[in-house]
Amino acid sequence: MPRTRANGEGTLYLRADGRYEGAIALPTTGGRRKRIRVYGKTRQEAHKKLVKIIEEAHRGILPSEQSYKISEYLDFWLEREKRRPLTRKRHESVVRLYIKPSLGHRRLNGLSVMIVQNFLDDLLADGKSVATIYQVRKALSAALTYAMRQELISRNVARLVELPRYKPKEARYWTPDETIRFLDAASSDPLYPMFVLLILYGLRRGEVLGIRWCDVDLSHGVLRIRQQVQRINGKLEQIDLKTDSSRRDEPLLTRAREVLLDQRSIQEYYRTKAGNDWQGTHDDNELVFTSRTGRPLESRNLVRSFMRICNRYNLRQITIHGLRHSNATTQKDLHIHSRDIQAILGHSDVRTTGIYEHVDLMSKRNALQRVEERLFATEIDRIPVVKNTD
């Protein structure tokens, strides 16, 4: 005689298509009850799946009220993602190019470690770079973490896959003597004040573009890094910094003060010349570095000037971001403590520059004055710069 089925065990039966189906009504994460169905080629397979969701419900892991396909869920996630605009744009690209074409048809709650592992392995086999694989896994993991917070899934399977070994290329940087040669070569360039700030403080491009006059405290000798300028959807925008640690105060060094005062005079000249055509703010929120009509400057123009100077004076080729690495290297060569370097550069990851501890403005000033003394030495001591005549 068959055993009487107890309440809460669900039902199991053979379907017309030859598969077995298990079903049970359970409360959802939204507070309603929903009939959950599972399927298997055998009775044992369907029973195992049914038991699993019942046990999860007993542990408080309830089924979601809505069942998403991955393509539908990724659209839902991207609409609500609160990351920086450039990060969101990168995620949108990764989702469109890689994740949706391969995984979009699958159910969100049916995603497994094996499925994601095979997906990433296939990308690698198709010739995608290891760096791309890491970016895809990073975007998928961010999406699944949000799904966990929404109680749509119980675990993030993207975190459990094995990735190929990845070692980023070591950034190229200049020695202090090479940096000095560049400063000499760039001294007559209109963007020289920006190069000085990039080199002295190791700023990111967007950070130096985003400095406003209200961030320059001449009376207290402080330069505040509070925002950045980036091109978002075809428009130059003033946006938040990369991380919370990027928001920082730097000591206003002598050379930095000099070039900022020069820049203020130059900007005032162009503002007066433009008259009513000036497109700036006319107040303390005015950007320090603007075009001749008061518009924000393009990052690519800064890069273009940098590369032109390097080529003209036979300087070893590095990227403009390499100036940030050059700053860190100069500080290290001067035996400045890693916690000071981290605070100056605004690193958020303690592994980037060492163990983080609180660093006050005086510590930064002492460290950066040594950098200033090293890079802005007496003209007699400098290596002559030879112009490329080719």
C-alpha positions as CSV (number, residue, x, y, z in Angstrom):
1,M,0.0,0.0,0.0
2,P,1.5,3.4,-1.0
3,R,2.5,5.8,1.7
4,T,0.1,8.7,2.3
5,R,1.8,11.9,1.2
6,A,2.3,14.3,4.1
7,N,1.4,18.0,4.0
8,G,4.2,20.1,2.5
9,E,5.9,17.3,0.6
10,G,4.5,18.4,-2.8
11,T,3.4,16.1,-5.6
12,L,5.2,14.0,-8.2
13,Y,3.6,12.6,-11.3
14,L,4.5,11.4,-14.8
15,R,3.7,13.8,-17.7
16,A,2.4,13.0,-21.1
17,D,5.8,13.8,-22.6
18,G,7.5,11.1,-20.5
19,R,9.1,13.4,-18.0
20,Y,8.4,13.6,-14.3
21,E,7.1,16.8,-12.7
22,G,7.2,17.8,-9.1
23,A,5.2,20.7,-7.7
24,I,4.6,22.4,-4.4
25,A,3.1,25.7,-3.2
26,L,5.6,27.8,-1.3
27,P,5.8,31.4,0.0
28,T,7.9,33.7,-2.2
29,T,10.3,36.5,-1.3
30,G,7.5,38.9,-2.0
31,G,5.2,37.4,0.6
32,R,2.8,35.6,-1.7
33,R,2.4,31.9,-2.3
34,K,3.5,30.4,-5.7
35,R,3.3,27.0,-7.2
36,I,6.9,25.9,-7.9
37,R,7.5,23.2,-10.5
38,V,10.5,21.1,-11.2
39,Y,11.2,18.5,-13.9
40,G,13.3,15.4,-14.4
41,K,13.9,12.6,-16.8
42,T,13.3,10.1,-14.0
43,R,11.1,10.2,-10.8
44,Q,14.3,10.2,-8.7
45,E,15.7,13.3,-10.5
46,A,12.4,15.2,-10.1
47,H,12.1,14.1,-6.5
48,K,15.7,15.3,-5.7
49,K,15.0,18.7,-7.2
50,L,11.7,19.0,-5.3
51,V,13.3,18.1,-2.0
52,K,16.1,20.6,-2.6
53,I,13.7,23.6,-2.9
54,I,11.7,22.4,0.1
55,E,14.8,22.2,2.2
56,E,15.9,25.7,1.0
57,A,12.5,27.1,1.9
58,H,12.8,25.6,5.4
59,R,16.2,27.4,5.7
60,G,14.6,30.7,4.7
61,I,15.8,30.6,1.1
62,L,12.5,31.3,-0.6
63,P,11.7,31.3,-4.3
64,S,11.5,34.6,-6.0
65,E,8.1,36.0,-7.1
66,Q,9.3,36.4,-10.7
67,S,11.2,34.0,-12.8
68,Y,13.7,35.8,-15.1
69,K,15.6,34.7,-18.2
70,I,19.1,36.0,-17.9
71,S,18.7,38.4,-20.8
72,E,15.6,39.9,-19.1
73,Y,17.3,40.1,-15.7
74,L,20.4,41.8,-17.1
75,D,18.2,44.5,-18.6
76,F,16.6,44.9,-15.2
77,W,20.0,45.1,-13.5
78,L,21.5,47.6,-15.9
79,E,18.6,49.9,-15.5
80,R,19.2,50.0,-11.7
81,E,22.9,49.8,-11.5
82,K,24.3,52.7,-9.5
83,R,28.0,52.5,-10.5
84,R,30.0,55.3,-12.1
85,P,28.9,56.1,-15.7
86,L,32.0,54.7,-17.3
87,T,31.7,51.4,-15.3
88,R,28.1,51.1,-16.3
89,K,28.9,51.7,-19.9
90,R,31.6,49.0,-19.8
91,H,29.1,46.6,-18.2
92,E,26.5,47.4,-20.9
93,S,29.1,46.6,-23.6
94,V,30.2,43.3,-21.9
95,V,26.5,42.2,-21.5
96,R,25.7,43.0,-25.1
97,L,28.8,41.5,-26.7
98,Y,29.4,38.4,-24.6
99,I,26.9,37.4,-21.9
100,K,23.5,37.8,-23.6
101,P,24.5,35.9,-26.8
102,S,25.7,32.9,-24.9
103,L,23.6,32.8,-21.6
104,G,20.7,35.1,-22.3
105,H,18.2,32.2,-23.1
106,R,18.9,30.5,-19.8
107,R,16.9,30.9,-16.6
108,L,18.5,33.0,-13.9
109,N,17.8,30.5,-11.1
110,G,19.1,27.7,-13.3
111,L,22.6,29.1,-13.7
112,S,25.2,26.8,-12.4
113,V,29.0,26.9,-11.8
114,M,29.5,24.4,-14.6
115,I,27.4,26.5,-17.1
116,V,29.4,29.7,-16.3
117,Q,32.7,27.8,-16.4
118,N,31.9,26.3,-19.8
119,F,30.8,29.8,-21.1
120,L,34.1,31.4,-20.0
121,D,36.2,28.5,-21.3
122,D,34.5,28.8,-24.7
123,L,35.3,32.5,-24.8
124,L,39.0,31.7,-24.2
125,A,38.9,29.0,-26.8
126,D,37.4,31.4,-29.3
127,G,40.5,33.6,-29.0
128,K,39.2,36.2,-26.4
129,S,42.0,37.6,-24.2
130,V,42.4,36.7,-20.6
131,A,41.8,40.3,-19.7
132,T,38.4,40.1,-21.5
133,I,37.5,36.9,-19.6
134,Y,38.2,38.7,-16.3
135,Q,36.0,41.7,-17.4
136,V,33.1,39.3,-18.4
137,R,33.3,37.4,-15.1
138,K,33.4,40.7,-13.2
139,A,30.3,42.1,-14.9
140,L,28.4,38.8,-14.5
141,S,29.4,38.5,-10.9
142,A,28.2,42.1,-10.2
143,A,24.9,41.3,-11.8
144,L,24.5,38.1,-9.8
145,T,25.4,39.8,-6.5
146,Y,22.6,42.3,-7.1
147,A,20.3,39.3,-7.8
148,M,21.2,37.8,-4.4
149,R,20.4,41.1,-2.7
150,Q,17.0,41.0,-4.4
151,E,16.6,37.4,-3.2
152,L,16.2,36.1,-6.7
153,I,19.0,33.5,-6.3
154,S,20.7,32.0,-3.3
155,R,24.4,32.1,-4.4
156,N,26.7,33.8,-6.9
157,V,28.0,31.0,-9.1
158,A,30.3,33.4,-11.1
159,R,32.5,33.7,-8.0
160,L,33.1,30.0,-7.9
161,V,34.5,29.5,-11.4
162,E,38.2,29.0,-12.1
163,L,39.9,31.7,-14.2
164,P,43.0,31.5,-16.3
165,R,46.1,33.0,-14.7
166,Y,46.2,36.7,-15.5
167,K,49.1,39.1,-15.0
168,P,48.6,42.6,-16.2
169,K,51.3,44.2,-18.2
170,E,53.7,46.2,-16.0
171,A,53.1,49.9,-16.6
172,R,55.9,51.9,-18.2
173,Y,57.2,54.9,-16.2
174,W,59.9,57.4,-16.1
175,T,62.8,57.8,-13.8
176,P,63.1,61.2,-12.0
177,D,65.7,62.4,-14.5
178,E,63.4,61.5,-17.5
179,T,60.5,63.3,-15.8
180,I,62.7,66.4,-15.4
181,R,63.6,66.3,-19.1
182,F,59.9,66.3,-19.9
183,L,59.1,69.2,-17.6
184,D,61.8,71.2,-19.3
185,A,60.5,70.3,-22.7
186,A,56.9,71.1,-21.8
187,S,57.6,74.4,-20.0
188,S,56.3,76.5,-23.0
189,D,53.3,74.4,-23.7
190,P,49.8,75.9,-22.8
191,L,49.0,72.7,-20.8
192,Y,52.2,72.9,-18.8
193,P,50.3,73.7,-15.5
194,M,48.3,70.5,-15.9
195,F,51.5,68.5,-16.5
196,V,53.0,69.9,-13.3
197,L,50.0,68.8,-11.2
198,L,49.9,65.4,-12.9
199,I,53.6,64.9,-12.1
200,L,53.7,66.4,-8.6
201,Y,50.6,64.7,-7.2
202,G,50.2,61.6,-9.5
203,L,46.7,62.7,-10.4
204,R,44.5,60.9,-12.8
205,R,43.6,62.7,-16.0
206,G,40.0,63.1,-15.1
207,E,41.0,64.5,-11.7
208,V,43.2,67.3,-13.0
209,L,40.5,68.2,-15.6
210,G,37.9,68.4,-12.8
211,I,39.7,70.8,-10.4
212,R,37.6,73.9,-9.7
213,W,38.8,77.2,-8.3
214,C,36.9,76.4,-5.1
215,D,39.1,73.4,-4.7
216,V,42.2,75.6,-4.6
217,D,42.7,77.0,-1.1
218,L,45.5,79.5,-1.5
219,S,45.2,80.9,2.1
220,H,45.5,77.5,3.8
221,G,47.8,75.9,1.1
222,V,45.5,73.0,0.2
223,L,44.5,71.5,-3.1
224,R,41.3,69.5,-2.8
225,I,40.5,66.6,-5.2
226,R,36.7,66.4,-5.3
227,Q,35.5,65.4,-8.8
228,Q,36.6,64.5,-12.3
229,V,35.7,65.3,-15.9
230,Q,34.8,62.4,-18.2
231,R,33.1,62.1,-21.6
232,I,29.8,60.3,-20.9
233,N,27.5,59.5,-23.9
234,G,29.2,62.0,-26.1
235,K,29.1,64.9,-23.5
236,L,31.8,66.1,-21.1
237,E,30.4,65.7,-17.6
238,Q,31.7,66.6,-14.1
239,I,31.2,63.4,-12.1
240,D,32.2,61.7,-8.9
241,L,35.6,60.4,-8.3
242,K,36.6,56.8,-8.9
243,T,36.5,55.7,-5.3
244,D,35.9,57.2,-1.8
245,S,39.6,57.2,-1.3
246,S,40.1,59.3,-4.4
247,R,38.4,62.2,-2.5
248,R,41.5,63.7,-0.8
249,D,43.3,66.9,0.2
250,E,46.8,67.6,-1.1
251,P,49.3,70.2,0.2
252,L,49.6,73.1,-2.2
253,L,53.3,73.0,-3.0
254,T,55.2,76.0,-4.1
255,R,55.5,75.0,-7.8
256,A,51.8,74.0,-7.9
257,R,50.8,77.4,-6.4
258,E,52.9,79.2,-9.1
259,V,51.4,77.4,-12.1
260,L,47.9,77.8,-10.7
261,L,48.3,81.5,-10.3
262,D,49.7,81.7,-13.8
263,Q,46.7,79.7,-15.0
264,R,44.2,82.0,-13.3
265,S,45.8,85.0,-15.1
266,I,45.6,83.2,-18.4
267,Q,42.0,82.1,-17.9
268,E,41.0,85.7,-16.9
269,Y,42.5,87.0,-20.1
270,Y,40.5,84.6,-22.2
271,R,37.3,85.2,-20.2
272,T,37.6,88.9,-20.8
273,K,38.3,88.4,-24.5
274,A,35.3,86.0,-24.9
275,G,32.9,88.4,-23.1
276,N,29.3,87.2,-23.4
277,D,30.5,84.1,-25.3
278,W,32.3,82.7,-22.2
279,Q,30.6,79.3,-21.4
280,G,32.0,78.9,-17.9
281,T,30.3,79.5,-14.6
282,H,31.8,82.9,-13.7
283,D,32.1,81.8,-10.1
284,D,34.2,79.6,-7.7
285,N,32.8,76.5,-9.4
286,E,34.6,77.5,-12.5
287,L,37.0,74.7,-13.7
288,V,40.6,75.7,-13.4
289,F,41.5,74.2,-16.8
290,T,39.1,75.3,-19.6
291,S,39.1,76.0,-23.3
292,R,39.4,79.6,-24.6
293,T,35.7,79.9,-24.3
294,G,35.3,78.4,-20.8
295,R,34.3,74.8,-21.8
296,P,35.8,71.7,-20.1
297,L,38.9,70.4,-21.7
298,E,39.0,67.1,-23.6
299,S,41.2,64.3,-22.0
300,R,42.3,63.3,-25.5
301,N,43.7,66.8,-26.1
302,L,45.8,66.4,-23.0
303,V,47.1,63.1,-24.3
304,R,47.8,64.5,-27.7
305,S,49.9,67.3,-26.3
306,F,51.8,64.9,-24.1
307,M,52.6,62.5,-27.0
308,R,53.6,65.4,-29.3
309,I,56.1,66.7,-26.7
310,C,57.6,63.2,-26.1
311,N,58.0,62.7,-29.9
312,R,59.5,66.1,-30.5
313,Y,62.1,65.8,-27.8
314,N,63.0,62.1,-28.2
315,L,61.6,61.1,-24.8
316,R,61.0,57.5,-24.0
317,Q,57.4,56.6,-24.8
318,I,55.0,56.1,-21.9
319,T,51.3,56.7,-21.5
320,I,50.1,59.8,-19.7
321,H,48.9,57.5,-16.9
322,G,52.5,56.4,-16.7
323,L,53.1,59.8,-15.0
324,R,51.1,58.5,-12.1
325,H,53.3,55.4,-11.9
326,S,56.4,57.7,-12.2
327,N,55.2,59.7,-9.2
328,A,54.8,56.6,-7.1
329,T,58.2,55.4,-8.2
330,T,59.9,58.7,-7.4
331,Q,58.3,58.6,-3.9
332,K,59.5,55.1,-3.4
333,D,63.0,56.0,-4.5
334,L,63.0,58.8,-1.9
335,H,62.0,56.2,0.8
336,I,58.6,57.8,1.4
337,H,56.4,55.4,3.4
338,S,53.9,53.3,1.5
339,R,51.0,54.6,3.6
340,D,51.9,58.2,2.6
341,I,52.1,57.2,-1.1
342,Q,48.7,55.5,-0.9
343,A,47.1,58.6,0.7
344,I,48.7,61.0,-1.9
345,L,47.6,58.9,-4.9
346,G,44.1,58.2,-3.5
347,H,44.4,54.4,-3.7
348,S,41.4,52.4,-2.3
349,D,43.0,48.9,-2.3
350,V,45.5,48.5,0.4
351,R,47.4,46.0,-1.7
352,T,48.2,48.7,-4.3
353,T,50.7,50.6,-2.1
354,G,50.9,48.8,1.2
355,I,49.0,48.8,4.5
356,Y,46.8,51.9,4.9
357,E,46.9,54.1,7.9
358,H,45.6,57.6,8.6
359,V,47.9,60.2,7.0
360,D,47.5,63.9,7.9
361,L,48.3,66.8,5.6
362,M,51.6,67.5,7.2
363,S,52.9,64.0,6.4
364,K,51.8,64.5,2.8
365,R,53.5,67.9,2.6
366,N,56.8,66.5,3.9
367,A,56.6,63.7,1.4
368,L,55.6,65.8,-1.6
369,Q,58.1,68.6,-0.8
370,R,60.9,65.9,-1.3
371,V,59.3,65.0,-4.7
372,E,59.2,68.7,-5.6
373,E,62.8,69.3,-4.6
374,R,63.8,66.2,-6.7
375,L,61.9,67.1,-9.9
376,F,62.1,70.9,-9.8
377,A,65.9,71.3,-9.2
378,T,68.0,74.2,-10.2
379,E,68.2,74.7,-14.0
380,I,72.0,74.3,-13.9
381,D,71.7,70.7,-12.6
382,R,69.3,69.6,-15.3
383,I,70.0,67.4,-18.2
384,P,69.7,69.3,-21.5
385,V,66.7,68.4,-23.7
386,V,67.5,67.8,-27.4
387,K,64.7,68.5,-29.9
388,N,64.0,65.9,-32.5
389,T,64.8,67.4,-35.9
390,D,63.6,64.4,-37.9
